[in-house]
């Protein structure tokens, strides 16, 4: 058992490609083969058409901050050392919105519309988390 104290995702047959991709430094998203709806981090059914056919695509890993908030209370012990920390809704260039954190900058510097790019943070041997940082290019 690792010393990682934050909640970890449950990896299953429907989202494993996403988590394997993250360990390799790739942001993988699932696309419904029936209607084209994108989903993250993967599931058995399409939330739009309820189809079961899907394929995985590598996202470009870039997007914009769509919304954000800052937590000043740790609801899990593992977050105490990071207070205050941000939770950010990122709209990927592919159009899909994902929740994550923006790292390597102060919370006061966050702004809606800011360009970001994916970075990958190893949590455990099996789980690498997708985070984002400002894309200055």
Short mmCIF file of the C-alpha atoms (twelve columns), coordinates in Angstrom:
data_MODEL
# 
_entry.id   MODEL 
# 
loop_
_atom_site.group_PDB 
_atom_site.id 
_atom_site.type_symbol 
_atom_site.label_atom_id 
_atom_site.label_alt_id 
_atom_site.label_comp_id 
_atom_site.label_asym_id 
_atom_site.label_seq_id 
_atom_site.Cartn_x 
_atom_site.Cartn_y 
_atom_site.Cartn_z 
_atom_site.pdbx_PDB_model_num 
ATOM 1   C CA . UNK A 1   0.000   0.000  0.000   1 
ATOM 2   C CA . UNK A 2   1.346   3.409  -0.907  1 
ATOM 3   C CA . UNK A 3   1.474   6.417  1.398   1 
ATOM 4   C CA . UNK A 4   -0.860  8.342  -0.941  1 
ATOM 5   C CA . UNK A 5   -3.659  9.817  1.210   1 
ATOM 6   C CA . UNK A 6   -6.042  11.308 -1.365  1 
ATOM 7   C CA . UNK A 7   -8.980  9.407  -2.883  1 
ATOM 8   C CA . UNK A 8   -8.001  7.268  -5.873  1 
ATOM 9   C CA . UNK A 9   -10.118 6.306  -8.883  1 
ATOM 10  C CA . UNK A 10  -11.474 2.809  -9.326  1 
ATOM 11  C CA . UNK A 11  -9.864  1.463  -12.473 1 
ATOM 12  C CA . UNK A 12  -12.032 -0.964 -14.433 1 
ATOM 13  C CA . UNK A 13  -12.396 -2.378 -17.927 1 
ATOM 14  C CA . UNK A 14  -14.262 0.736  -19.118 1 
ATOM 15  C CA . UNK A 15  -11.709 3.375  -18.066 1 
ATOM 16  C CA . UNK A 16  -8.401  1.443  -18.028 1 
ATOM 17  C CA . UNK A 17  -7.280  2.897  -21.391 1 
ATOM 18  C CA . UNK A 18  -7.528  6.388  -19.909 1 
ATOM 19  C CA . UNK A 19  -5.427  5.501  -16.846 1 
ATOM 20  C CA . UNK A 20  -2.867  3.525  -18.873 1 
ATOM 21  C CA . UNK A 21  -2.553  6.502  -21.220 1 
ATOM 22  C CA . UNK A 22  -2.033  8.910  -18.324 1 
ATOM 23  C CA . UNK A 23  0.824   6.745  -17.012 1 
ATOM 24  C CA . UNK A 24  2.380   7.121  -20.481 1 
ATOM 25  C CA . UNK A 25  1.827   10.908 -20.535 1 
ATOM 26  C CA . UNK A 26  -1.130  10.801 -22.938 1 
ATOM 27  C CA . UNK A 27  -4.633  12.196 -22.337 1 
ATOM 28  C CA . UNK A 28  -7.048  9.571  -23.647 1 
ATOM 29  C CA . UNK A 29  -10.762 10.262 -24.111 1 
ATOM 30  C CA . UNK A 30  -13.536 7.916  -25.118 1 
ATOM 31  C CA . UNK A 31  -15.796 8.636  -28.095 1 
ATOM 32  C CA . UNK A 32  -19.160 7.009  -28.763 1 
ATOM 33  C CA . UNK A 33  -18.984 5.188  -32.097 1 
ATOM 34  C CA . UNK A 34  -22.737 5.649  -32.574 1 
ATOM 35  C CA . UNK A 35  -23.235 9.401  -31.962 1 
ATOM 36  C CA . UNK A 36  -19.719 10.815 -31.489 1 
ATOM 37  C CA . UNK A 37  -20.247 12.079 -27.921 1 
ATOM 38  C CA . UNK A 38  -16.948 12.366 -26.040 1 
ATOM 39  C CA . UNK A 39  -16.569 11.190 -22.454 1 
ATOM 40  C CA . UNK A 40  -13.930 11.227 -19.752 1 
ATOM 41  C CA . UNK A 41  -12.554 9.017  -18.216 1 
ATOM 42  C CA . UNK A 42  -14.580 6.289  -19.881 1 
ATOM 43  C CA . UNK A 43  -17.710 4.276  -19.220 1 
ATOM 44  C CA . UNK A 44  -19.749 1.389  -20.603 1 
ATOM 45  C CA . UNK A 45  -22.659 3.490  -21.889 1 
ATOM 46  C CA . UNK A 46  -22.797 6.750  -23.803 1 
ATOM 47  C CA . UNK A 47  -24.583 9.352  -21.642 1 
ATOM 48  C CA . UNK A 48  -26.172 10.849 -24.779 1 
ATOM 49  C CA . UNK A 49  -27.513 7.903  -26.829 1 
ATOM 50  C CA . UNK A 50  -26.892 5.023  -24.385 1 
ATOM 51  C CA . UNK A 51  -24.901 3.200  -27.050 1 
ATOM 52  C CA . UNK A 52  -22.308 0.644  -26.001 1 
ATOM 53  C CA . UNK A 53  -19.915 1.061  -28.934 1 
ATOM 54  C CA . UNK A 54  -16.931 3.316  -28.327 1 
ATOM 55  C CA . UNK A 55  -13.352 3.995  -29.300 1 
ATOM 56  C CA . UNK A 56  -10.457 5.749  -27.604 1 
ATOM 57  C CA . UNK A 57  -8.754  8.844  -28.984 1 
ATOM 58  C CA . UNK A 58  -5.728  10.756 -27.806 1 
ATOM 59  C CA . UNK A 59  -6.698  14.323 -26.964 1 
ATOM 60  C CA . UNK A 60  -4.295  17.143 -27.733 1 
ATOM 61  C CA . UNK A 61  -4.143  17.875 -23.993 1 
ATOM 62  C CA . UNK A 62  -4.859  21.579 -24.370 1 
ATOM 63  C CA . UNK A 63  -7.838  23.693 -23.441 1 
ATOM 64  C CA . UNK A 64  -9.108  26.702 -21.523 1 
ATOM 65  C CA . UNK A 65  -10.186 27.333 -17.957 1 
ATOM 66  C CA . UNK A 66  -13.974 27.392 -18.126 1 
ATOM 67  C CA . UNK A 67  -14.629 27.839 -14.394 1 
ATOM 68  C CA . UNK A 68  -12.845 27.323 -11.087 1 
ATOM 69  C CA . UNK A 69  -13.091 27.538 -7.322  1 
ATOM 70  C CA . UNK A 70  -10.652 27.394 -4.427  1 
ATOM 71  C CA . UNK A 71  -11.139 25.037 -1.475  1 
ATOM 72  C CA . UNK A 72  -10.043 26.351 1.919   1 
ATOM 73  C CA . UNK A 73  -11.093 23.245 3.833   1 
ATOM 74  C CA . UNK A 74  -9.679  19.744 3.435   1 
ATOM 75  C CA . UNK A 75  -12.455 17.179 3.163   1 
ATOM 76  C CA . UNK A 76  -9.810  14.443 2.955   1 
ATOM 77  C CA . UNK A 77  -6.656  14.354 5.082   1 
ATOM 78  C CA . UNK A 78  -4.440  14.096 1.989   1 
ATOM 79  C CA . UNK A 79  -5.380  17.627 0.908   1 
ATOM 80  C CA . UNK A 80  -4.436  19.371 4.169   1 
ATOM 81  C CA . UNK A 81  -0.894  20.240 3.076   1 
ATOM 82  C CA . UNK A 82  -2.182  21.823 -0.167  1 
ATOM 83  C CA . UNK A 83  -4.731  24.217 1.332   1 
ATOM 84  C CA . UNK A 84  -5.986  26.318 -0.269  1 
ATOM 85  C CA . UNK A 85  -6.208  24.303 -3.532  1 
ATOM 86  C CA . UNK A 86  -8.121  24.831 -6.756  1 
ATOM 87  C CA . UNK A 87  -10.637 22.672 -8.584  1 
ATOM 88  C CA . UNK A 88  -10.944 23.742 -12.186 1 
ATOM 89  C CA . UNK A 89  -13.336 22.931 -15.023 1 
ATOM 90  C CA . UNK A 90  -11.273 22.742 -18.209 1 
ATOM 91  C CA . UNK A 91  -12.850 22.814 -21.658 1 
ATOM 92  C CA . UNK A 92  -10.535 20.744 -23.833 1 
ATOM 93  C CA . UNK A 93  -9.932  21.868 -27.402 1 
ATOM 94  C CA . UNK A 94  -11.973 18.807 -28.441 1 
ATOM 95  C CA . UNK A 95  -14.997 20.369 -26.689 1 
ATOM 96  C CA . UNK A 96  -15.192 18.030 -23.691 1 
ATOM 97  C CA . UNK A 97  -15.192 19.532 -20.183 1 
ATOM 98  C CA . UNK A 98  -13.119 17.854 -17.447 1 
ATOM 99  C CA . UNK A 99  -12.493 18.607 -13.776 1 
ATOM 100 C CA . UNK A 100 -8.911  18.778 -12.556 1 
ATOM 101 C CA . UNK A 101 -6.445  21.125 -10.881 1 
ATOM 102 C CA . UNK A 102 -4.162  23.787 -12.312 1 
ATOM 103 C CA . UNK A 103 -0.672  23.401 -10.881 1 
ATOM 104 C CA . UNK A 104 2.588   25.368 -10.910 1 
ATOM 105 C CA . UNK A 105 0.929   28.733 -10.270 1 
ATOM 106 C CA . UNK A 106 -0.884  30.581 -7.501  1 
ATOM 107 C CA . UNK A 107 -4.647  30.367 -7.142  1 
ATOM 108 C CA . UNK A 108 -4.791  34.150 -7.453  1 
ATOM 109 C CA . UNK A 109 -3.362  33.891 -10.991 1 
ATOM 110 C CA . UNK A 110 -6.188  31.664 -12.286 1 
ATOM 111 C CA . UNK A 111 -8.531  33.284 -14.770 1 
ATOM 112 C CA . UNK A 112 -11.394 32.150 -16.962 1 
ATOM 113 C CA . UNK A 113 -10.257 31.736 -20.563 1 
ATOM 114 C CA . UNK A 114 -6.644  31.011 -19.600 1 
ATOM 115 C CA . UNK A 115 -4.996  28.510 -21.963 1 
ATOM 116 C CA . UNK A 116 -3.762  25.356 -20.230 1 
ATOM 117 C CA . UNK A 117 -2.058  22.110 -21.165 1 
ATOM 118 C CA . UNK A 118 -2.097  18.688 -19.538 1 
ATOM 119 C CA . UNK A 119 0.675   17.570 -17.220 1 
ATOM 120 C CA . UNK A 120 0.816   14.230 -15.468 1 
ATOM 121 C CA . UNK A 121 1.312   13.604 -11.747 1 
ATOM 122 C CA . UNK A 122 2.182   10.138 -10.482 1 
ATOM 123 C CA . UNK A 123 0.019   9.291  -7.477  1 
ATOM 124 C CA . UNK A 124 0.759   5.568  -7.149  1 
ATOM 125 C CA . UNK A 125 2.335   2.865  -9.278  1 
ATOM 126 C CA . UNK A 126 -0.999  2.299  -11.034 1 
ATOM 127 C CA . UNK A 127 -2.503  5.822  -11.015 1 
ATOM 128 C CA . UNK A 128 -1.183  8.904  -12.767 1 
ATOM 129 C CA . UNK A 129 -3.444  11.941 -12.484 1 
ATOM 130 C CA . UNK A 130 -4.093  14.433 -15.269 1 
ATOM 131 C CA . UNK A 131 -3.518  17.981 -14.052 1 
ATOM 132 C CA . UNK A 132 -3.086  21.183 -16.044 1 
ATOM 133 C CA . UNK A 133 -0.704  24.116 -16.110 1 
ATOM 134 C CA . UNK A 134 -0.753  27.420 -17.939 1 
ATOM 135 C CA . UNK A 135 0.117   27.031 -21.619 1 
ATOM 136 C CA . UNK A 136 2.373   29.994 -22.266 1 
ATOM 137 C CA . UNK A 137 3.005   29.145 -25.915 1 
# 
